[in-house]
Amino acid sequence: MLGSAPPGTLRHVVTHLLTPLLMCVGMGLAYLGAFAQPEPHQLPVAIVGSGTQVQALAQELHDKTGDALDVRTLPDRAAAEQALKARDIAGAYLPGSSNLLVATAGSDTSATATEKVFTPVAEKQGEPLHVTDVVPPADGDPTGQGVFFLLVALSIGAYASVAVLGAAGGALPMRIRALFVAGTSFVVSLIGTAFAGPVFHLVDDHLWGLWAMAWMYAAGILFLGIGLHTFLKRWTTLGVMVLFVMLNFTSSGGIFRPELQNGFFGALHSFWNGAGFVEGVRSLVYFGGHDLARNVWTLAIWLTVGVAAVTASGIVERRRKAALVADQAGADSVRRQSAVERRNADELAAEEEEMEEAVAV
């Protein structure tokens, strides 16, 4: 049936098909679970003004929407604009003028969801809704989602490099691979910064700060990926894609912020590295550094975990090598040399196979 194929070929092919099939399942669960049915969950909005009429409108909106909205009142327009710039609310409605204040630089989809909430409210008062963007994004990024696609580019550069350094560089000492990680993450961050600034003008300033966060983000992925490769081997590509694509892109807030997602992805948003980068860039570029420190700390923690993983894997690899040398010491010299040659050939074939599979994915 298999012709001249070596024994075990069929099982070998089926085993390797597991990776793309698991990716299909994982990507479907992650992307459809995160993006298929966006609905407000405690979306923070405000009614601006004072008096019984404003309080009654806020209470009516709360009763009608339930847990979908977190409705509060603010005394005046200045307080509403300040709340938007501090990212405390997604929109603020001024009943007297039927004016809605939003900040699309924080999230275009949240602003759109807020507009849908207050359009019927304004119509009920007999006036069309007027939308004012208090914090608009850069001209080169009219939807405000360019930072998310920058995240995608940085992620691909980082986790694809993990496959190459893990497989082709597997024979190198861990300290040399760590140097490659530092250099590769530096290059990836420079490419990302060039895209964000002079190439596509996603941001107008703060490029040095963006570069620093891009380097921390890319380095965290690379260090953690290289550290995991010692233990996962050919499953590293799948593991890294789960961490930095399936769970990362979907929880970053680049398309939908957590208020428009279910609780799982909303919870990930609070500490995942992609959210740290996206929200950190938004805070730096558009919102005067509000909450920037927390996002930088998120990136720093992921980077620290990655360095710790590389350190641990280096220790494990040295112990494995020492044990192999000890086993070989008691064997016959000719047999030892033959075994070493066979092992090196097997490792080389496995590395080439791993690289081919990773590149194909």
N, C-alpha and C positions, 0 to 999 in steps of 0.2 A: 504493500500500500504506500509506504513512504519511499519506495525506490532504494537508492543508494545512500540515503541519509543515515548518519551515524546513530547508534542506539541512544535513546534519551532525547532526541531532537524535538519530538513532539511535546514532551513534558517541559523542555527548556523554553519553547515558544510560548506555551500556555502560561508558564510562570511569569514570563516577562510581559505578557498581555495584562497581567494584574495591575500594573502601574497605570497605564492609560485608562483602564476601566474604573479604577478607584478614583482617579482624577475626575473622570466624568461624573461619578456619583457625588464626589466632594464639591466640585464646582457648581453642580446643579443645586445641591442642598444649600450651599453658602450664598450664591448670588440670588437664587429665587427666594430663599428664606429671608434675605436682607432687603431685596429691592422689589419683589413682585407686588406686594400690597402695602405701600406706604400709607400709614394712617397716623394722625396725631395721637400722642400719648403724653399728657401733661405738657402740651405746647404752651410756653409762657407768653401771655398777651396781657395788654393793659388797656383800661378805659381811662381817658384823661379828663380830669375835671373834678368838681366837688358838688355836693348837694345830693338830694334824694333821687333825682333823676338819673345821675351817673351811677349811684349805688344800685338802683333798681335795674338798670341796663346790665351791669356787671353780674348781678344775681340771676337775671333772666338768662344770660348767656351761659353761665355756669350750670344752671338747672337743665338747659337744653342740650348741652354737649357732654355733661358728666365728666368722666376722667380724660376726655380728649384734650381739654384745655385747662390750663392753670390761669384763671382770670384774677387779675388784681387791679387796683385803681392807683393812679398817680395824680398829684395835684395840678400839674401844669405841663406845658409842652417842653420846657427846659428839662424838667425831671424825666420826661419820657425819652428825650434825646440822650440824656446822660445814661439812662438804663439801657438803651440800645447800644451805645458805645462801650458800655461795660459788659455787654452780652448777657444781660439779665433777662431780657425779653426778646421775642421774635418780632413783635409788632405792637404799635400803640395807636388806638383809635380815638380821634377827637370828635365827639358827637356833634358839636355845634357846626362844624364845617365839613363833616363827613370826610375828613382827611385821615389817611392811614400812614403812619410813619414806619418804615422798615429799614433794615441794613443788609442789603443783598451781598455785601462783601463777606458777611458771616455765613450765609447760606441762601442761595437763590431759591432752593426748593422750600425752605422754611418760610421765606418771604411770600412765595406763591401760595403756600398753604394758608398763611395768615390772611392774604388777600381774599381767598375763597371763603374764609370764615366771615369777614366783615362786609363783603359785597351785598349779601342779602340784608344785613343790618342797615346799611346805608339806603338801600332801596326801600326798606320799610319806612325810613324817615323821609322818603320822597326825593332823595338826591342821589346822583351817581357818586361812586367812591373815587376819591382822589388819592393817589399813592405818591408819597414823597420818600425818596431814597436818601436816608441820612448818611449812610456810609457806603457809597457805590464802589465797585471794584475798579481796577485799572482799565484803561481803554483797550489794552491788548487782551483782556480777559473779561469780556462783557457778562458772561454767566457766572463768574467767580469760581468755576470748576477747573480752571487751568492748573491750580495747585495740586488737585487730585491726579491729573494726568502726569504732572511732573513726578508725583509720588510713584506712579506706575513705571515711568522710565527709570527712576533711581532703583526701584525694587528689581526690575528685570536685569539691570546691569550688575546688581549685587548678587542676586541668587543664581544667575547664570554663571558668574565667576566662581561661586562656591562649587558648582559641578566640575569646572575645569581644575581649580586648585585642589579639590579633594581627590580627583581621579588622577590627573596627570602629575600633580605634585605630591601624591601620596608617599613617594619614596624619599622626599625631602624631610629633613628634621623639622619638627614643629616650629622652632624659632624662625626658620627660613620661610615657612609658610605664613607665619604671623607677619613677617616683613612684607611679603607679597600682599597680604590682606590690607595692611596699612597703606601701601602704595596704590592698590587697586581702588580702595574706597576713596582715596584722595582724587584719583582721576575721575571716578564716577561722579563725585560731588562737583568737580569742576565742570563736567559736561552738563550736569543738571542746572548749575548756576548760569551757565552760558545760555541754555534754553530759556530759563526764567527771565533773564535780563536782556542782553543785546539781540538774541535771535527772535524771540516771540513777544518780548515785553509784557510778560505776565505780571511783573511787579515793576514799579517805577523807582524804588529805592530800597535801602536795607539789604543790598546784595551780600554784603559780608556776613551779616547775621544769618541770611538764608543759606549761604555756603556752609557755615559752621553747623547748622542743624542738618543739612544734607549729608555732610561728612559723618556726623554722629549716627545718623540713621543708616547709611550704607555700611559703615564700619560695624555697627551692631549686628546687621544681618550676616555679613561676611564672617565675623569672628564666631558667632553662634553656629553658623552653618558648617564651618571648618571643624569646630569642636564636636558637633554632632556626627560628622562624617566618620570619625574613628569608631563610633558605635553602630551607626546605621548603614554604612557602606552604600550599596546600590539603592537603598531606600531613602538616601539623603535627599534626593531631588523631590520625592513625594513629600517627605517631612517638611522641607523648607517651603514648598508650595502651600502646604496646609497652613503653616505659621504666617507666611508673608504674602500670600495671595488670597486664599479662601477666607481666612479669618481677618486678615489685615485690611485689604481693600474695602471689604464690606462694612467694617466697623470704623473706618477712618473719619467719617463725617464729610468726605469730599463730595458725595452726591446727596445723601440724606443724613442729617444730623440725628442723634439718638432719639430726639423727640418725635421723629417720624418712623422709627423702627421698633421692632419688638424688644422685649427686655434683655434678651441674650446679647444681641449686637450692641444695644445701648450700654450694657454693662462693660463689654469689651472696650468700648470707646473711652472709658475712663482711665485705662492704663495700657492700651496696646500702642506699639511704637508708631504705626502709621497715623493714628489719631494725634499722637504727640507732635509729629512733623507737620501735618496739615493745619491743626489748630495753632501750633506754634508760629508758623509762617503767617497765618491770618492775624494772630495777636500782634506780631511784630510789625507787619506792614500796614494794617488797617485800624487796629484798635489800641494804639498807643502803648503796647506792651502789656496790656491787661491780661493777667493769668499766664504770662509768658514763662515765668519761672517754673511753674508746675509742669508745663509741657517740655521744657528743657530737661527737667529732672527725669521725666519719663524716658526721654531718649538716653540720658546718661545711665539710668538703671539698666536698660536693655543692653547698652554697650558694656557695662560692667559684667552683666551675666554672660555676654559673649566672650569676654576676656577670661572669665572664670572657666567657661566651657573649654576654651583652648588650653588653658593651664592644666585642667583635669585630664583632657585627652592626651596631652604631652606626657604626663606622668604614666598613664595607662600604656601608651605606646612604648615607652622606655622599659617598663616592666615586662611587656610582651616580648620585646627584643632580647632582654636579659634572659628570660625563660627559654627562648628559642636557642640562644647561644649555649646555655647550660645543657639543653637536650642534645645539641649537636656535639658537645665536647666528649660525650661518652660513646659516640658512634665511630665507625671506621671512616678514615679520611676519604676514601673513594666514594663510599656510600653517602657520606655527608655532602660531598661536592655535588653528587648526582641529585640528592634531595634538594639542595639549595637551588640548583639549576631548574629542577622541575617546579619548585615553589615560585621562583622568579618568573618562569614562563606563565604559570597559572595566574599570578598576580597581574602580569602585564596584560594577559588576555581579558581578565576581569576589569581592569582599568579602562581598556579600550572599549569594551562592551558597555561599561557604565557611562563613558563619555558619549558614545553614540546614542544611547538611550536618552541621556539628559538633553543633548542637542536636539534630538527628534521631538522631545516634549516641548 
